Amino acid sequence: MQKATLKIGVAAVLSTLAFGAWAEDVEPAADAATPNAGAVIVTGTRTSGLKVENSASPIQVLDAASLQRTGQPDLIQALAQNLPSFNAQAFGGDTANLTLSARLRGLSPNNTLVLINGKRRHGTSNLAVLGGPYQGGAAADLNYIPVAAIDHIEVLQDGAAAQYGSDAIAGVVNIILKSNNSGGTAAATGGGYVDGGGRTLSGSANIGVEPFADAYLSLTAESKYHGYSDRGGLDPRVVNPANMAAYPGMFQHPDYPHVNHISGDAQYHLNVMAANFGWDFAPDSQLYAIATAGRKEARAFENYRLPSRLPKIYPTGFSPKETMREEDMALTVGVKSKLGGWNVDLSSTYGRDKSRIGVADSGNVSLFNDTGYTPTVFKAGAFIASQLTTTLEASQEFNIGWAKPLNIAGGIEHRIDKYEIEAGDEASRYKEGSQSYPGFSLTDAGSHRRTNQAAYLDFAGSPVQDLTVDLAGRYEHFSDFGNAKVGKLTSRYDFSPAAALRGTFSNGFRAPTLAESYYSATNVGPTSAFVQLAPNSAGAKLVGVDGLKPERSTNISVGMVLNPAANVQMTLDLYQIKIRDRIVGSGALYGSGGGTNSPAVIAAIRANGNVLDNTVSQTGINIFSNAVNTRSRGLEFVTTINSNYGKAGKVDWSIAANYNKVEVTKVNQAPAQLLPQTLLDKTAISDLETASPKLRANLGALWKIGNWTVNLREAIYGKSSEWGSEDGSVYHLTEIKPKAITDLEVGYKISNAWSVAVGANNLFNVYPNGVNPALLADQRAAGDNAAVHVLATFSPFGINGGYYYARANYKF
């Protein structure tokens, strides 16, 4: 199937190239998508005025129209639908379902740096801790940036730690905000899944004003509601004959037998705003500021509890809900000027994210048994993450006799990171705690801090005609990890206006996030209880883990840029990324109830001060560690063709493809304390290597004729797979076969002010393959609630099927 897909893609390339070259009177489209020829970029280079087609590094540019045409007002999904190397999370466990993330080139979300107008964005406080390909993610939450505020996005798909610092191993996403001082836009969108659920309503508005002479202020507000979805199967516990006889109250449940709704989207309300300000207060001098703020109210179903848990309160059983009230804000203030011929930029950025975690429709069984009372709503605690970054940068061009002036840039940076866990209320942490999500214990709670100082130098120029060389070096000092030195060499040679060769070599460094180092909590289900141990804890030492050390990487890429015709742009880049001591989450490490158990696990749980539910059948731990070395090899291919067919309209053709193979090249020795178990089981290895498809390709056509616009995109996903087990002894492979997902939008311009559109993501309602029947059989035989997940939740295109929507736009 993959070979057939590749043949289809090659045939499509050849046919569209021929078709585009055949057309007469060709003129480029005004808003052509990636790589958006003619766009001036600021990412991956310190040289001013560089156009994307002249970049020595692989970079793609997405304009506002490309983002809007994806249908859903969701920035993560908009990027994932446009960039094959960018994979978005569709489903997360526990609080990860309340903050979905994404990853570039199959690496951790933490390996991609997010910038706003070139300034570092803070990460979310809500760490993804449960297993899966996005485990450990605590990167910037892109959905706190209003889509309506964005002018364009530059995605650098290359290692850039030497230029931007730690966590730019996979690449950089630089979001450039609108800077309009007049006019504005407004939009309203509504939609939902074909098979029910996911009802979505959103509204946004952007307005530009000139508060005083030589100034602009672009203001944006956006509000969005997204409803629950449910794609789960039957929970084996509620159709078990013994349970049916013992708990007849279950039959009175209004949803019986579909009582477990955990397999689906969370519900949330999200309100965000952004402001972008600039004032040219003097010649060559500008004062600027960027502010964003947002609030999310979210809740997600947890696993159903049988009536036996709290029969006097919930005689038909109950479905606890995890809740989150999240507040996110960021402020950048800076000044740009020319001093002694140098372009100088001094700025400071502060960002903070606080997630208050709660539990609703729940109870504490031990508290009720001991006192005769339990709350049904709990405050489980809170996560707080903040970052303060101050930078001073300068650049200047020097004529030294080269073909082009030598650009010298340099800068210094100071950063303070903080991470805090607040304990839950007393009822949420009494003994085993509130059902579905125990409150954070006093031993979980704590505040942690890190400082970082950095300095960099960057030299870019053309020693001879048609040759560009860019050399960057960076030195960093972390208060908890010591020093790091990284560098990057980038070069490009233009053989002619139609062909160029480019390549980069760099090394990188990523310090573990404070959340990875210090997060601690208890994750429970109806039949299991697992403690997430902080790597720096006393309990972690008992299982042979003594803190985390930084990841180190080596990146190599080589590529071609081809412009065979005035209306055709092509790029092909091959890359390799090696990461040593990669930080990953462990598999399930059992203390009891597993196929194999380790006494050290029980000792670690006790040392951590945890009291677990004595009714569960499986207990254990999960922990982050520097468990593996990995190697990622792949290629990026992008082609855009802009064709004019006269009265038949204009068509922007695009082909974007990514092939990415991740291999675990070394598994570090398992601590002796854990034997016979290992830190990474087959599931954890597959999450790294195969849970994301190796091949992704987008074939697109944007047709404009008169007042009509038709946007068609065919997204091809290669095979993906994951190993799963009921108890860590017998493993079964779940595979998602190659799939083609069709997106279609039809728009009509009513007037200069008004336009409307209707469309579909996943037009033909394609679903991923189901979970391996053998694994489901094991789970059902064991009475495991995990059997409710009948679809593969690691699916790169989600588990909800088709989404249909309508949108209205107003421009003034």
Residue pairs with C-beta under 8 A, 6 or more apart in sequence:
1 719
1 737
1 738
2 694
2 695
2 718
2 719
2 738
5 695
5 697
5 716
5 718
5 738
6 695
8 716
9 655
9 657
9 697
9 699
9 716
12 655
12 699
13 639
13 655
16 639
16 641
16 653
16 655
17 564
17 568
17 639
17 641
19 641
19 643
19 653
20 26
20 565
20 567
20 568
20 641
20 642
20 643
20 653
21 564
21 565
21 567
21 568
23 567
23 643
23 644
23 645
24 644
24 646
25 644
25 646
26 565
26 566
26 567
26 642
26 643
26 644
27 567
27 642
27 644
27 650
28 37
28 38
28 567
28 642
29 642
29 650
29 652
29 702
29 704
31 63
31 65
31 66
32 640
32 642
32 652
33 62
33 63
33 66
33 82
33 640
33 652
33 654
33 700
33 702
34 60
34 61
34 62
34 66
34 82
34 83
34 638
34 640
34 654
34 656
35 52
35 53
35 59
35 60
35 61
35 569
35 571
35 638
35 640
36 52
36 60
36 61
36 62
36 63
36 152
37 51
37 52
37 53
37 569
37 640
38 51
38 52
38 53
39 51
39 52
39 61
39 63
39 152
40 49
40 50
40 51
40 52
41 50
41 51
41 52
41 55
41 59
41 61
41 154
42 118
42 154
42 174
42 176
43 59
43 115
43 118
43 154
43 155
43 156
43 172
43 174
44 55
44 57
44 59
44 154
44 156
44 158
44 160
44 163
44 172
45 55
45 56
45 57
45 460
45 470
46 163
46 395
46 407
46 409
46 458
46 460
47 407
47 460
47 470
48 343
48 395
48 407
52 59
52 60
52 61
52 154
53 561
53 563
53 569
54 492
55 492
55 502
56 468
56 470
56 490
56 491
56 492
56 502
56 504
57 156
57 158
57 160
57 490
57 502
57 504
58 156
58 157
58 158
58 502
58 557
58 559
58 571
58 573
58 636
59 154
59 155
59 156
59 157
59 158
60 83
60 154
60 155
60 157
60 638
60 656
61 152
61 153
61 154
61 155
62 78
62 79
62 82
62 83
62 152
62 153
62 155
63 151
63 152
64 147
64 150
64 151
64 152
64 178
66 78
66 82
67 75
67 78
67 79
67 82
67 147
67 150
67 153
68 78
68 147
68 187
68 807
68 809
69 702
69 711
69 745
69 757
69 759
70 77
70 78
70 81
70 82
70 743
70 761
71 189
71 191
71 743
71 745
71 759
71 760
71 761
71 803
71 805
71 807
72 78
72 189
72 191
72 200
72 761
72 803
72 805
73 147
73 187
73 189
73 200
73 202
73 204
73 222
73 224
74 143
74 147
74 224
75 142
75 143
75 145
75 147
75 150
76 88
76 89
76 100
76 101
76 102
76 142
76 143
77 88
78 147
79 86
79 88
79 102
79 142
79 153
79 155
79 173
80 86
80 87
80 88
80 102
81 698
81 713
81 715
81 743
81 761
82 656
82 698
83 155
83 656
83 658
84 636
84 656
84 657
84 658
84 696
84 697
84 698
85 104
85 105
85 157
85 634
85 636
85 658
85 660
85 696
86 102
86 103
86 104
86 155
87 102
87 103
87 104
87 106
87 133
87 692
87 696
87 796
88 100
88 101
88 102
88 796
89 96
89 100
89 101
89 102
89 128
89 132
89 133
89 134
89 137
90 100
90 793
90 795
90 796
90 797
90 798
90 799
90 800
91 97
91 263
91 264
91 265
91 793
91 795
91 798
91 799
92 98
92 99
92 100
92 101
92 128
92 130
92 132
92 134
93 130
93 131
93 132
94 129
94 130
94 300
94 302
94 322
94 437
94 523
95 126
95 128
95 129
95 322
95 324
95 355
95 357
96 126
96 128
96 129
96 130
96 132
96 134
96 137
97 265
97 266
97 300
97 322
98 126
98 266
98 268
98 296
98 298
98 299
98 300
98 322
98 324
98 326
98 355
99 124
99 126
99 128
99 141
99 324
99 326
99 355
100 134
101 109
101 124
101 128
101 134
101 137
101 139
101 141
102 109
102 112
102 134
102 142
103 109
103 111
103 112
103 133
103 134
103 137
103 170
103 692
104 111
104 112
104 155
104 157
104 170
104 171
104 173
105 157
105 170
105 171
105 575
105 577
105 632
105 634
105 658
105 660
106 632
106 634
106 660
106 662
106 692
107 169
107 170
107 577
107 579
107 632
107 662
108 134
108 136
108 137
108 582
108 583
108 584
109 128
109 134
109 136
109 137
109 138
109 139
110 123
110 136
110 137
110 138
110 139
110 167
110 510
110 513
110 516
110 583
111 167
111 168
111 169
111 170
111 510
111 551
112 139
112 167
112 168
112 169
112 170
112 171
112 172
112 173
113 120
113 160
113 164
113 165
113 167
113 168
113 171
113 172
113 173
114 120
114 121
114 139
114 140
114 142
114 172
114 173
114 175
115 121
115 164
115 172
115 173
115 174
115 175
116 145
116 174
116 175
116 177
116 290
116 292
116 330
116 332
117 174
117 175
117 176
117 177
117 276
117 288
117 290
117 332
118 174
119 290
119 332
119 334
119 347
119 349
119 389
119 391
120 164
120 165
120 349
120 387
120 389
120 415
121 140
121 330
121 351
122 140
122 330
122 349
122 351
122 352
122 353
122 385
122 386
122 387
123 138
123 139
123 140
123 141
123 353
123 385
123 387
123 513
123 515
124 138
124 139
124 140
124 141
124 328
124 353
124 355
124 385
125 138
125 326
125 353
125 354
125 355
125 383
125 384
125 385
125 419
125 515
126 138
126 141
126 324
126 326
126 353
126 355
126 383
127 136
127 137
127 138
127 383
127 513
127 515
127 516
127 519
128 134
128 135
128 136
128 137
128 138
129 135
129 136
129 519
129 521
129 523
129 532
129 585
129 622
130 523
130 622
131 585
131 587
131 588
131 622
131 683
131 684
131 687
132 687
132 691
132 793
132 794
133 687
133 688
133 691
133 692
133 794
135 584
135 585
135 687
136 516
136 583
136 584
136 585
136 624
138 385
138 513
138 515
138 516
139 167
141 328
141 353
142 173
142 175
143 270
143 272
144 272
144 292
144 294
144 328
145 175
145 272
145 274
145 292
146 204
146 206
146 220
146 221
146 222
146 272
146 273
146 274
146 292
147 204
147 222
148 185
148 187
148 204
148 205
148 206
148 220
148 222
149 177
149 178
149 206
149 218
149 220
149 222
149 274
149 276
150 175
150 176
150 177
150 178
151 176
151 177
151 178
151 179
152 176
153 173
153 174
153 175
153 176
154 172
154 173
154 174
154 176
155 171
155 172
155 173
155 174
156 171
156 172
156 173
156 174
157 170
157 171
157 573
157 575
157 636
158 171
158 504
158 506
158 555
158 557
158 575
159 168
159 169
159 170
159 171
159 488
159 504
159 506
159 507
159 508
159 553
159 555
159 577
160 168
160 171
160 172
160 488
160 506
161 167
161 168
161 169
161 474
161 486
161 488
161 506
161 507
161 508
161 509
161 510
161 553
162 456
162 472
162 473
162 474
162 486
162 487
162 488
162 506
162 507
162 508
163 456
163 458
163 472
163 474
163 488
164 172
165 413
165 454
165 474
165 476
166 452
166 476
166 484
166 508
166 509
166 510
166 511
166 550
167 510
168 508
169 508
169 510
169 551
169 553
169 555
169 577
169 579
170 577
177 218
177 274
177 276
177 290
178 206
178 208
178 218
178 220
178 276
179 208
179 216
179 218
179 276
179 278
180 206
180 208
180 216
180 218
181 208
181 209
181 210
181 215
181 216
181 217
181 218
182 208
182 209
182 210
183 207
183 208
183 811
183 812
184 205
184 206
184 207
184 208
184 811
184 812
185 204
185 205
185 206
185 809
185 810
185 811
185 812
186 203
186 204
186 205
186 206
186 809
186 810
186 812
187 202
187 203
187 204
187 205
187 807
187 808
187 809
187 810
188 202
188 203
188 204
188 807
188 808
189 200
189 201
189 202
189 203
189 805
189 806
189 807
189 808
190 200
190 201
190 202
190 805
190 806
190 807
191 198
191 199
191 200
191 803
191 804
191 805
191 806
192 198
192 199
192 200
192 227
192 803
192 804
192 805
193 229
193 800
193 801
193 802
193 803
194 765
194 801
194 802
194 803
194 804
195 765
195 800
195 801
195 802
196 229
196 230
197 227
197 228
197 229
197 230
197 264
197 265
197 800
198 226
198 227
198 228
198 229
198 265
198 800
198 803
199 225
199 226
199 227
200 224
200 225
200 226
200 227
200 803
200 805
201 224
201 225
202 222
202 223
202 224
202 225
203 222
203 223
204 220
204 221
204 222
204 223
205 220
205 221
205 222
206 218
206 219
206 220
207 218
207 219
207 220
208 216
208 217
208 218
208 219
209 216
209 217
209 219
210 216
210 217
211 217
211 277
212 279
214 279
214 280
214 281
215 277
215 278
215 279
215 280
216 276
216 277
216 278
216 279
217 275
217 276
217 277
218 275
218 276
218 277
219 273
219 274
219 275
220 273
220 274
220 275
221 271
221 272
221 273
222 270
222 271
222 272
222 273
223 269
223 270
223 271
223 272
224 268
224 269
224 270
224 271
225 268
225 269
225 270
226 265
226 266
226 267
226 268
226 270
227 265
227 267
228 261
228 264
228 265
228 266
228 267
228 301
229 264
229 265
229 800
230 258
230 261
230 263
230 264
230 301
231 263
231 264
231 790
231 791
231 799
231 800
231 801
232 258
232 260
232 261
232 262
232 263
232 264
232 788
232 789
232 790
233 263
233 787
233 788
233 789
233 790
234 257
234 258
234 260
234 787
234 788
235 257
235 259
235 260
235 303
235 304
235 785
235 787
235 788
236 779
236 780
236 783
236 784
236 785
236 787
237 243
237 304
237 306
237 526
237 783
237 785
238 244
238 250
238 256
238 257
238 259
238 260
238 304
238 306
238 317
239 257
240 783
243 250
243 306
244 250
244 251
246 308
247 306
247 307
247 308
247 317
249 307
249 311
249 315
249 316
249 317
250 256
250 259
250 306
250 307
250 316
250 317
252 315
252 316
253 259
253 316
253 317
255 261
256 316
259 304
259 317
259 319
260 301
260 303
260 304
260 319
260 785
260 788
261 301
261 304
261 319
262 300
262 301
262 302
262 303
262 304
262 785
262 788
262 789
263 788
263 789
263 790
263 791
263 793
263 799
264 301
264 799
264 800
265 800
266 298
266 299
266 300
267 298
267 299
267 300
268 296
268 297
268 298
268 299
269 296
269 297
269 298
270 294
270 295
270 296
271 294
271 295
271 296
272 292
272 293
272 294
272 295
273 292
273 293
273 294
274 290
274 291
274 292
275 289
275 290
275 291
275 292
276 289
276 290
277 288
277 289
277 290
278 286
278 287
278 288
278 289
279 286
279 287
279 288
280 286
281 287
282 337
284 337
284 338
285 335
285 336
285 337
285 338
286 335
286 336
286 337
287 334
287 335
288 332
288 333
288 334
288 335
288 336
288 347
289 331
289 332
289 333
289 334
290 330
290 331
290 332
290 349
291 329
291 330
291 331
291 332
292 328
292 329
292 330
293 328
293 329
293 330
294 327
294 328
294 329
295 325
295 326
295 327
295 328
296 324
296 325
296 326
296 328
297 323
297 324
297 325
298 323
298 324
298 326
299 321
299 322
299 323
299 324
299 360
300 321
300 322
301 319
301 321
302 319
302 320
302 321
302 322
302 436
302 437
303 319
303 320
303 436
303 525
303 526
303 785
303 788
304 317
304 318
304 319
304 526
304 785
305 314
305 317
305 318
305 319
305 320
305 435
305 436
305 526
306 317
306 526
307 314
307 315
307 316
307 317
309 317
309 318
309 363
309 365
309 435
310 318
310 363
310 365
310 368
310 374
310 435
312 368
313 363
313 368
313 374
313 376
314 363
318 361
318 362
318 363
318 435
319 361
320 359
320 360
320 361
320 362
320 434
320 435
320 436
320 437
321 359
321 360
321 361
321 362
321 436
322 357
322 358
322 359
322 436
322 437
323 357
323 358
323 359
323 360
324 355
324 356
324 357
324 358
325 355
325 356
325 358
326 353
326 354
326 355
326 356
327 353
327 354
328 351
328 352
328 353
328 354
329 351
329 352
330 349
330 350
330 351
330 352
331 349
331 350
331 351
332 347
332 348
332 349
333 347
333 348
334 345
334 346
334 347
334 348
335 345
335 346
335 347
336 343
336 344
336 345
337 343
337 344
338 344
339 394
341 396
342 394
342 395
342 396
343 394
343 395
343 396
344 392
344 393
344 394
345 391
345 392
345 393
345 394
346 391
346 392
346 393
347 390
347 391
348 388
348 389
348 390
348 391
349 387
349 388
349 389
349 390
350 386
350 387
350 388
350 389
351 386
351 387
352 384
352 385
352 386
352 387
353 383
353 384
353 385
353 386
354 382
354 383
354 384
354 385
355 382
355 383
355 384
356 379
356 381
356 382
357 379
357 380
357 381
357 382
357 383
357 424
357 437
358 377
358 378
358 379
358 380
359 377
359 378
359 380
359 428
359 434
359 435
359 436
359 437
359 439
360 376
360 377
361 376
361 377
362 376
362 377
362 378
362 434
362 435
362 436
362 437
363 374
363 375
363 376
363 434
363 435
364 374
364 375
364 378
364 427
364 428
364 430
364 431
364 432
364 433
364 434
364 435
365 374
365 432
365 435
365 613
366 430
366 431
366 432
367 373
367 374
367 427
367 430
367 431
368 374
374 427
375 427
378 424
378 425
378 427
378 428
378 434
378 439
379 424
379 425
379 428
379 439
380 424
380 428
380 434
380 437
380 438
380 439
380 440
381 421
381 422
381 423
381 424
381 428
381 439
381 440
381 444
381 445
382 420
382 421
382 422
383 419
383 420
383 421
383 422
383 515
384 418
384 419
384 420
384 421
384 422
385 417
385 418
385 419
385 420
385 514
385 515
386 417
386 418
387 415
387 416
387 417
387 418
388 415
388 416
389 413
389 414
389 415
390 413
390 414
390 415
391 411
391 412
391 413
391 414
392 411
392 412
392 413
393 409
393 410
393 411
394 409
394 410
394 411
395 407
395 408
395 409
395 410
395 458
396 407
396 408
397 405
397 406
397 407
397 408
398 405
398 406
398 407
398 408
399 405
399 406
400 406
400 461
402 461
402 462
402 463
402 464
403 462
403 463
403 464
403 465
403 466
403 467
404 461
404 462
405 461
406 459
406 460
406 461
407 458
407 459
407 460
407 461
408 457
408 458
408 459
409 457
409 458
409 459
409 460
410 455
410 456
410 457
410 458
411 455
411 456
412 453
412 454
412 455
413 452
413 453
413 454
413 455
413 456
414 451
414 452
414 453
414 454
415 451
415 452
415 453
415 454
416 449
416 450
416 451
416 452
417 449
417 450
417 451
417 452
417 513
417 514
418 447
418 448
418 449
418 450
418 514
419 447
419 448
419 513
419 514
419 515
419 518
420 446
420 447
420 448
421 440
421 444
421 445
421 446
421 518
421 519
421 520
421 521
422 440
422 445
423 429
423 439
423 440
423 441
423 442
423 444
423 445
424 433
424 434
424 438
424 439
424 440
424 441
425 439
427 434
427 439
428 434
428 438
428 439
429 438
429 439
429 440
429 441
429 442
431 611
432 438
432 524
432 529
432 611
432 612
432 613
432 614
433 439
433 522
433 524
435 524
436 524
436 525
437 524
438 521
438 522
438 524
440 520
440 521
441 522
441 609
441 610
442 609
443 520
443 608
443 609
443 610
444 520
444 521
446 518
448 514
448 517
448 518
449 514
450 478
450 479
450 480
450 511
450 514
451 478
451 479
452 476
452 477
452 478
452 479
452 511
453 476
453 477
454 474
454 475
454 476
454 477
455 474
455 475
456 472
456 473
456 474
456 475
457 472
457 473
458 470
458 471
458 472
458 473
459 469
459 470
459 471
459 472
460 468
460 469
460 470
460 471
461 468
461 469
462 468
462 469
463 469
466 493
466 494
466 495
467 491
467 492
467 493
467 494
468 490
468 491
468 492
468 493
469 489
469 490
469 491
470 488
470 489
470 490
470 491
471 487
471 488
471 489
471 490
472 487
472 488
472 490
473 485
473 486
473 487
473 488
474 485
474 486
474 487
475 483
475 484
475 485
476 483
476 484
476 485
476 486
476 509
477 483
477 484
478 484
478 511
478 550
480 511
481 511
481 549
481 550
484 509
484 550
486 506
486 507
486 508
486 509
487 506
487 507
488 504
488 505
488 506
488 507
489 504
489 505
489 506
490 502
490 503
490 504
491 502
491 503
491 504
492 500
492 501
492 502
492 503
492 561
493 500
493 501
493 502
494 500
495 501
497 563
498 562
498 563
498 564
499 560
499 561
499 562
499 563
500 560
500 561
500 562
501 558
501 559
501 560
501 561
502 558
502 559
502 560
502 561
502 573
503 556
503 557
503 558
503 559
504 555
504 556
504 557
505 555
505 556
506 554
506 555
507 552
507 553
507 554
507 555
508 551
508 552
508 553
508 554
508 555
509 550
509 551
509 552
509 553
510 550
510 551
510 553
510 583
511 550
512 535
512 548
512 549
512 550
512 551
512 583
512 624
516 535
516 548
516 583
516 624
517 534
517 535
517 536
517 547
517 548
517 624
518 534
518 536
519 532
519 534
520 531
520 532
520 533
520 534
520 537
520 608
521 531
521 532
522 529
522 530
522 531
522 532
522 610
522 612
523 529
523 530
523 531
523 532
523 622
524 530
524 612
524 613
524 616
525 616
525 785
525 786
526 616
526 785
527 616
527 617
527 618
527 782
527 783
527 784
527 785
528 593
528 616
528 617
528 618
528 619
528 620
529 612
529 613
529 616
529 618
529 619
530 588
530 618
530 619
530 620
530 621
530 622
531 539
531 604
531 605
531 608
531 610
531 612
531 620
531 621
531 622
532 621
532 622
532 623
533 539
533 540
533 543
533 545
533 604
533 608
533 621
533 622
533 623
534 540
535 545
535 546
535 547
535 548
535 623
535 624
535 625
536 547
536 548
537 607
537 608
538 607
538 608
539 603
539 604
539 605
539 606
539 607
539 608
539 621
540 546
540 547
540 604
540 623
542 600
542 603
542 604
542 607
542 673
543 589
543 598
543 600
543 601
543 604
543 621
543 623
543 671
543 673
543 674
544 600
544 670
544 671
544 672
544 673
544 674
545 623
545 625
545 671
548 583
548 624
548 625
548 626
549 581
549 626
550 581
551 579
551 580
551 581
551 582
551 583
551 626
552 579
552 580
552 581
553 577
553 578
553 579
553 580
554 577
554 578
555 575
555 576
555 577
555 578
556 575
556 576
557 573
557 574
557 575
557 576
558 573
558 574
559 571
559 572
559 573
559 574
559 636
560 570
560 571
560 572
560 573
561 569
561 570
561 571
562 568
562 569
562 570
562 571
562 572
563 569
563 570
564 570
567 641
567 642
567 643
568 639
568 640
568 641
569 638
569 639
569 640
570 637
570 638
570 639
571 636
571 637
571 638
571 639
572 635
572 636
572 637
573 635
573 636
573 637
574 633
574 634
574 635
575 632
575 633
575 634
575 635
575 636
576 631
576 632
576 633
577 631
577 632
578 629
578 630
578 631
578 632
578 665
579 629
579 630
579 631
579 632
580 629
581 626
581 629
581 668
582 626
582 627
582 628
582 629
582 630
583 624
583 625
583 626
583 627
584 624
584 625
584 627
584 628
584 680
584 684
584 688
585 622
585 623
585 624
585 684
586 621
586 622
586 623
586 624
586 625
586 627
586 679
586 680
586 684
587 622
587 678
587 679
587 680
587 681
587 682
587 683
587 684
587 728
588 594
588 620
588 622
588 681
588 683
588 728
589 598
589 601
589 620
589 621
589 622
589 623
589 674
589 677
589 679
590 596
590 597
590 598
590 601
590 618
590 619
590 620
590 677
590 727
590 728
591 597
591 598
591 599
591 601
591 602
591 605
591 619
591 620
591 621
592 602
592 618
592 619
592 620
593 616
593 617
593 618
593 619
593 620
593 727
594 618
594 620
594 677
594 727
594 728
594 729
595 725
595 727
595 728
595 729
595 730
596 676
596 677
596 728
596 729
597 677
598 673
598 674
598 675
598 676
598 677
600 673
600 674
601 619
601 620
601 621
601 674
602 619
604 621
605 612
605 619
605 621
612 619
618 727
623 679
625 668
625 679
626 668
627 667
627 668
627 679
627 680
628 664
628 665
628 666
628 667
628 668
628 680
628 688
629 664
629 665
629 666
629 668
630 662
630 663
630 664
630 665
630 688
631 662
631 663
631 665
632 660
632 661
632 662
632 663
633 660
633 661
633 663
634 658
634 659
634 660
634 661
635 657
635 658
635 659
636 656
636 657
636 658
637 655
637 656
637 657
637 658
638 654
638 655
638 656
638 657
639 653
639 654
639 655
639 656
640 652
640 653
640 654
640 655
641 652
641 653
641 654
642 650
642 651
642 652
642 653
643 650
643 651
643 652
643 653
644 650
645 651
648 705
649 703
649 704
649 705
649 706
650 703
650 704
650 705
651 701
651 702
651 703
651 704
652 700
652 701
652 702
652 704
653 700
653 701
654 698
654 699
654 700
654 701
654 702
655 697
655 698
655 699
655 700
656 697
656 698
656 700
657 695
657 696
657 697
657 698
658 695
658 696
658 697
659 694
659 695
660 692
660 694
661 694
662 688
662 689
662 692
663 689
664 685
664 688
664 689
667 678
667 679
667 680
667 685
668 679
670 677
670 678
670 679
671 679
677 728
681 723
681 725
681 728
681 731
682 723
682 725
682 731
683 722
683 723
683 724
683 725
683 731
685 723
686 721
686 722
686 723
686 733
687 722
687 794
690 720
690 721
690 722
691 720
691 721
691 722
691 794
692 720
692 794
692 796
693 717
693 718
693 719
693 720
693 736
693 738
693 796
694 718
694 719
695 716
695 717
695 718
695 738
696 715
696 716
696 717
696 718
696 796
697 715
697 716
698 713
698 714
698 715
698 716
699 713
699 714
699 716
700 711
700 712
700 713
700 714
701 710
701 711
701 712
701 713
702 709
702 710
702 711
702 712
703 709
703 710
703 711
703 712
707 748
707 749
707 750
708 746
708 747
708 748
708 749
709 745
709 746
709 747
709 748
709 749
709 757
710 744
710 745
710 746
710 747
711 743
711 744
711 745
711 746
711 747
711 759
712 742
712 743
712 744
713 742
713 743
713 744
714 740
714 741
714 742
714 743
715 740
715 741
715 742
715 743
715 797
716 738
716 739
716 740
716 741
717 736
717 738
717 739
717 740
717 741
717 796
717 797
718 738
719 735
719 736
719 737
719 738
720 735
720 736
720 792
720 794
720 795
720 796
721 733
721 734
721 735
721 736
722 733
722 734
722 792
722 794
723 731
723 732
723 733
723 734
724 731
724 732
724 733
724 734
724 771
724 772
724 775
725 731
725 732
725 775
725 778
726 775
726 778
726 779
726 782
726 784
726 786
727 782
730 778
732 772
732 774
732 775
732 778
733 772
734 769
734 770
734 771
734 772
734 775
734 792
735 769
735 772
736 768
736 769
736 792
736 794
736 795
736 796
737 769
739 766
739 768
739 797
740 766
741 761
741 762
741 766
741 797
742 760
742 762
742 763
742 764
743 759
743 760
743 761
743 762
743 763
744 759
744 760
744 763
745 757
745 758
745 759
745 760
746 757
746 758
746 759
747 755
747 756
747 757
748 755
748 756
748 757
749 755
750 756
752 811
753 810
753 811
753 812
754 808
754 809
754 810
754 811
755 808
755 809
755 811
756 806
756 807
756 808
756 809
757 806
757 807
757 809
758 804
758 805
758 806
758 807
759 804
759 805
759 806
759 807
760 802
760 803
760 804
760 805
761 802
761 803
761 805
762 797
762 798
762 801
762 802
762 803
763 802
764 802
765 801
765 802
766 797
766 801
766 802
767 791
767 799
767 801
768 791
768 792
768 795
768 797
768 798
768 799
769 791
769 792
770 776
770 790
770 791
770 792
771 789
771 790
771 791
771 792
776 787
776 790
778 784
779 786
779 787
780 787
791 799
792 799
793 799
